[in-house]
Amino acid sequence: MKNGNLLRRCRCTNPKTGKEYGASCPKLKSSRRHGTWTAVQELDPTQNGDRRRFRRGGFESSTEAQEELDKVRALMAIPEKDDSWGKMQISDMLENCVKEKTPLPDYDEIRRRFQTGQKLNSKTTVAEWLDTWLTGRKRLRKTGANRYECDIRVHLKPHLGHLRLDKLRVHHIDKMFDAINERNIEIQEQNAQRRAVQAELKATPNKGAENRARRKWFRAQLDAMPPFRRITGLNTQPHIRSTLRASLNVAIAQQVMPAFNPASHVELLPGTNPKALIWTEERIARWLETGEKPSPVMVWTPEQTAVFLDFVAGDRLYLLWRLIAFRGTRRGEACGVRWEDHSAKGRSLAIATQLVQDGWEIHEGAPKTDSGIRLIALDDDTNEGLLTHKARQQREREAWGEGWQDTGRIFTQEDGSLLHPGKVSDLFERLVKAAGLPPIRLHDLRHVAATLMLAAGVDIKVVSETLGHSDTRITRDIYQSVLDDLARDAAEKVVQLVPHARKALATVPDLTPTADPTDRLPRMAAPRKAAAPTQKRSA
């Protein structure tokens, strides 16, 4: 590469003129260590034809300056000789390095960007890329897009957004999750302090000037405290990592960053998936005593389910509760099922759509997963009940006249409008409380359906397909505790098949230790002596 050379100069000044000697200092000739070296390389002219050069000094040796000059020449050699536009792009990049006093970029990275037509001076930050990536995710369900947006807004941008995308490393992401866990501890401590003050306020009576002053002081403390906040638990953190990993995979595919995804190499603390537990008498007693549920996911027994269904037999949405309790449909699926999905002749119901709650607004969407699109069989009573329900809905339609909203749904408001999933959950909780049953969520009624099917001996694969799980391992993981209870029940039933087995326990001999432990051993007959061999007579 021509038009490039090394210069040696110093900052010595001429005592006569007061100006720097520069390259003409006499000490430069007498001392090899005096002064510094500068690398100079002529660049391609600007579009206006103006001359420009790459000039960087301060090197202590000519070797260092020559290395810098070789790097510049290697970068300038990336475009073909007749590629004037490419040469100008490289020269622009090198000129920008001089102006901003930044190190020369990596040769392989610039060559990759140049060959793929990307910007050479790219300084895209993680925040900018996350916005670009999320905007391009047009096929996402609304709930999925909202979840990605929340991860980006609450966690990824505040912790990683300022970093350059191509400079993101594993230790940056590790540091983010460390900060999240430290903040979790802070939130838990602040929540505990707020609960303590609330308890003191509740325990302080209203009567008396001293008590009123004390209550006023407690309220002032509560106003000064942060509100109750939720932590970012160990089960949520993998989703944050997945969001980042998915966005970086696209960046790698589009060659916006090097072919290494740091999010794929981040290890997180293991989370815990809540197990479904059955409301046994012991757990109910403990709940009545402490007010705490044994698990976030609680399941009724078949007897408790029967009590609830009998209690709501006259409710307008009885068949909705029955459908979830027996067939395990999700809340949005039950609210969104249409008459066109029901086959009275085939005694089946197609799950092809659902009502999704976004904030407090609702909209129609596809089931949660591809496996959620399924055909579920109906028992005779439910199938006949749907026909009766349809006739009643027709009477409501006639009564409302022009005010009727034809949504085509099986379960609607009295005027035919869509059911709000959130209001359905609230109604379910009120009905459970009124029935005097231990509390479960509406989603737990879906778990009740799984329990009933497992208790009835239905194959785990059929249960998984009915629930819309993509894999039987998901079903086993959620209902492992239920399966354990069923296994114990099966063990009891096996013993009951042999009635004399229980009686035999009463006749077990006393095994209290004696002076001679061998007294408890059964007596064995003495072995017979072997007969003496007889000699055969010779013929």
Order of alpha helices (4+ residues) and beta strands (2+ residues): beta-beta-alpha-beta-beta-alpha-alpha-alpha-alpha-alpha-alpha-alpha-alpha-alpha-beta-alpha-beta-alpha-alpha-alpha-beta-beta-beta-beta-beta-alpha-alpha-alpha-alpha-alpha-alpha-alpha
